[in-house]
Amino acid sequence: MNAAPATHSPHPARSPAAIDFVPSGRDHSAMLAAFRSSGGIARGDDLGRLLDDLHRGDFISLARLIASGSVFGFVWRESFWIPMFQFELRDLSLKPNGQAVLAELGSAYAGWSLASWFAEPNDWLHGRAPVDLLNTDLPAVLGAARADRYIVNG
């Protein structure tokens, strides 16, 4: 995922590099691989249909979750993709740990750079990816998010 010049975090959402960055097919494949063990990534349209099938919501409720910052995703080749680690896969309810980290990061990252932040090794986490520690060491992930938010926002 070409979006990470720094060793502890990818491009900040506000940097010119992040604005101009267009993920390649190779970047998307790397993102798929990075999130595979935590549920993968799903197209927003497909997730909306799944929510509807399970009577957990629909496209509109998914859009509200995204607009409120409770869930995030990124655009790749005109489709909106959502990392599934944010949901319990058995019933598609929201996982609180992901929401807590999103709240800690605030607006420091968005879209692809936010997905990269969760997926890539982070120096604050001794080279582990935040997504891999969400369920086992939430305090450490929150600390990394706080540190990276401070670096981005000053």
Contacts in CASP RR format, 6 or more apart in sequence:
PFRMAT RR
TARGET T0000
AUTHOR 0000-0000-0000
METHOD contacts of the structure
MODEL  1
MNAAPATHSPHPARSPAAIDFVPSGRDHSAMLAAFRSSGGIARGDDLGRL
LDDLHRGDFISLARLIASGSVFGFVWRESFWIPMFQFELRDLSLKPNGQA
VLAELGSAYAGWSLASWFAEPNDWLHGRAPVDLLNTDLPAVLGAARADRY
IVNG
1 10 0 8 1.000
1 23 0 8 1.000
1 27 0 8 1.000
1 30 0 8 1.000
1 31 0 8 1.000
1 34 0 8 1.000
1 116 0 8 1.000
1 119 0 8 1.000
1 120 0 8 1.000
2 21 0 8 1.000
2 23 0 8 1.000
2 24 0 8 1.000
2 27 0 8 1.000
3 10 0 8 1.000
3 11 0 8 1.000
3 17 0 8 1.000
3 18 0 8 1.000
3 21 0 8 1.000
3 23 0 8 1.000
3 27 0 8 1.000
3 112 0 8 1.000
3 113 0 8 1.000
3 116 0 8 1.000
4 10 0 8 1.000
4 11 0 8 1.000
4 116 0 8 1.000
4 120 0 8 1.000
5 11 0 8 1.000
5 17 0 8 1.000
7 121 0 8 1.000
7 123 0 8 1.000
8 122 0 8 1.000
8 123 0 8 1.000
8 124 0 8 1.000
8 144 0 8 1.000
8 148 0 8 1.000
9 117 0 8 1.000
9 120 0 8 1.000
9 122 0 8 1.000
9 148 0 8 1.000
9 151 0 8 1.000
9 152 0 8 1.000
10 18 0 8 1.000
10 109 0 8 1.000
10 113 0 8 1.000
10 116 0 8 1.000
10 117 0 8 1.000
10 120 0 8 1.000
11 17 0 8 1.000
11 18 0 8 1.000
11 21 0 8 1.000
11 113 0 8 1.000
11 116 0 8 1.000
12 18 0 8 1.000
12 108 0 8 1.000
12 109 0 8 1.000
12 113 0 8 1.000
12 151 0 8 1.000
12 152 0 8 1.000
13 107 0 8 1.000
13 108 0 8 1.000
13 109 0 8 1.000
13 110 0 8 1.000
13 111 0 8 1.000
13 113 0 8 1.000
13 114 0 8 1.000
13 152 0 8 1.000
14 152 0 8 1.000
18 112 0 8 1.000
18 113 0 8 1.000
21 112 0 8 1.000
21 113 0 8 1.000
23 31 0 8 1.000
23 74 0 8 1.000
23 76 0 8 1.000
23 112 0 8 1.000
25 76 0 8 1.000
28 76 0 8 1.000
28 77 0 8 1.000
31 41 0 8 1.000
31 76 0 8 1.000
31 81 0 8 1.000
31 115 0 8 1.000
31 116 0 8 1.000
31 119 0 8 1.000
32 40 0 8 1.000
32 41 0 8 1.000
34 119 0 8 1.000
34 120 0 8 1.000
34 129 0 8 1.000
34 131 0 8 1.000
35 41 0 8 1.000
35 83 0 8 1.000
35 84 0 8 1.000
35 85 0 8 1.000
35 115 0 8 1.000
35 118 0 8 1.000
35 119 0 8 1.000
35 131 0 8 1.000
37 132 0 8 1.000
38 83 0 8 1.000
38 84 0 8 1.000
38 85 0 8 1.000
38 131 0 8 1.000
38 132 0 8 1.000
38 134 0 8 1.000
39 83 0 8 1.000
39 84 0 8 1.000
39 85 0 8 1.000
39 89 0 8 1.000
40 83 0 8 1.000
40 84 0 8 1.000
40 85 0 8 1.000
41 81 0 8 1.000
41 82 0 8 1.000
41 83 0 8 1.000
41 84 0 8 1.000
42 50 0 8 1.000
42 81 0 8 1.000
42 82 0 8 1.000
42 84 0 8 1.000
43 79 0 8 1.000
43 80 0 8 1.000
43 81 0 8 1.000
43 82 0 8 1.000
44 62 0 8 1.000
44 79 0 8 1.000
44 80 0 8 1.000
44 81 0 8 1.000
44 82 0 8 1.000
45 59 0 8 1.000
45 79 0 8 1.000
45 80 0 8 1.000
47 62 0 8 1.000
47 82 0 8 1.000
47 84 0 8 1.000
47 92 0 8 1.000
48 57 0 8 1.000
48 58 0 8 1.000
48 59 0 8 1.000
48 62 0 8 1.000
50 92 0 8 1.000
51 57 0 8 1.000
51 58 0 8 1.000
51 61 0 8 1.000
51 62 0 8 1.000
51 92 0 8 1.000
52 58 0 8 1.000
52 59 0 8 1.000
54 91 0 8 1.000
54 92 0 8 1.000
56 91 0 8 1.000
56 92 0 8 1.000
56 93 0 8 1.000
62 71 0 8 1.000
65 71 0 8 1.000
65 94 0 8 1.000
66 72 0 8 1.000
66 73 0 8 1.000
66 82 0 8 1.000
69 102 0 8 1.000
70 94 0 8 1.000
70 99 0 8 1.000
70 102 0 8 1.000
71 82 0 8 1.000
71 86 0 8 1.000
71 94 0 8 1.000
71 102 0 8 1.000
72 82 0 8 1.000
72 83 0 8 1.000
72 86 0 8 1.000
72 102 0 8 1.000
72 110 0 8 1.000
72 111 0 8 1.000
72 114 0 8 1.000
72 115 0 8 1.000
73 80 0 8 1.000
73 81 0 8 1.000
73 82 0 8 1.000
73 83 0 8 1.000
73 111 0 8 1.000
73 114 0 8 1.000
73 115 0 8 1.000
74 80 0 8 1.000
74 81 0 8 1.000
74 111 0 8 1.000
74 112 0 8 1.000
74 114 0 8 1.000
74 115 0 8 1.000
75 81 0 8 1.000
75 111 0 8 1.000
75 112 0 8 1.000
76 112 0 8 1.000
81 115 0 8 1.000
83 115 0 8 1.000
83 118 0 8 1.000
83 119 0 8 1.000
83 131 0 8 1.000
85 95 0 8 1.000
85 98 0 8 1.000
85 118 0 8 1.000
85 131 0 8 1.000
85 134 0 8 1.000
86 94 0 8 1.000
86 95 0 8 1.000
86 98 0 8 1.000
86 99 0 8 1.000
87 93 0 8 1.000
87 94 0 8 1.000
87 95 0 8 1.000
88 94 0 8 1.000
88 95 0 8 1.000
95 134 0 8 1.000
97 134 0 8 1.000
97 135 0 8 1.000
97 138 0 8 1.000
97 141 0 8 1.000
98 134 0 8 1.000
100 138 0 8 1.000
100 142 0 8 1.000
101 118 0 8 1.000
101 130 0 8 1.000
101 134 0 8 1.000
101 138 0 8 1.000
101 141 0 8 1.000
101 142 0 8 1.000
101 145 0 8 1.000
104 142 0 8 1.000
104 143 0 8 1.000
104 145 0 8 1.000
104 146 0 8 1.000
104 149 0 8 1.000
105 114 0 8 1.000
105 117 0 8 1.000
105 145 0 8 1.000
105 148 0 8 1.000
105 149 0 8 1.000
106 149 0 8 1.000
108 148 0 8 1.000
108 149 0 8 1.000
108 152 0 8 1.000
108 153 0 8 1.000
109 116 0 8 1.000
109 117 0 8 1.000
109 148 0 8 1.000
109 152 0 8 1.000
117 130 0 8 1.000
117 145 0 8 1.000
117 148 0 8 1.000
118 129 0 8 1.000
118 130 0 8 1.000
118 131 0 8 1.000
119 129 0 8 1.000
119 130 0 8 1.000
119 131 0 8 1.000
120 129 0 8 1.000
121 127 0 8 1.000
121 128 0 8 1.000
121 129 0 8 1.000
122 128 0 8 1.000
122 129 0 8 1.000
122 130 0 8 1.000
122 144 0 8 1.000
122 148 0 8 1.000
124 140 0 8 1.000
124 143 0 8 1.000
124 144 0 8 1.000
124 147 0 8 1.000
124 148 0 8 1.000
125 133 0 8 1.000
125 137 0 8 1.000
125 140 0 8 1.000
125 141 0 8 1.000
125 144 0 8 1.000
130 141 0 8 1.000
130 144 0 8 1.000
130 145 0 8 1.000
133 140 0 8 1.000
133 141 0 8 1.000
134 141 0 8 1.000
END
